[in-house]
Amino acid sequence: QGLWGGLAETFNGQIVQMATVVAIPQLTACLATANVTVVASGALPDGGAKLFLYGALTDDSSLLASGEKVQYLAQLVVQGSGHVSAMIKTDSTLPGCANNFADLLRGSLGNL
């Protein structure tokens, strides 16, 4: 929780639109295949879910990044309508870095 409060929001937007709502255990398993850890989760009144995620990626997008390990925290909201959005925070100072994690989430959840 302390880390969440200390990081700036670097992405806030839609991830995917799922055809049907997927249960928390299925979401957790899907994200685990992408090395994303669900640290907390809960059901929403509309039948959706809110998940708090942790992940790390190696950023080699530029010479400035030089293989830097970037940590990500995210709040993923899956609405009962299947709309999935995320707020992503990162410890990286590189512009647009959170888009890499958003793309990872899109790729993982888009297969459900």
Number of C-alpha atoms within 10 A of each C-alpha: 5 6 10 16 9 11 15 13 16 18 18 17 12 15 22 19 17 18 11 11 19 18 13 18 11 11 18 17 14 17 20 14 10 14 14 23 18 22 11 11 17 12 16 13 9 10 14 20 22 19 20 18 20 18 19 15 17 13 19 12 13 9 8 10 16 11 13 13 14 19 17 22 25 25 20 23 23 28 21 18 14 18 17 23 22 22 19 25 25 25 19 19 11 14 8 11 21 25 14 14 24 22 12 19 21 17 15 18 19 13 8 13
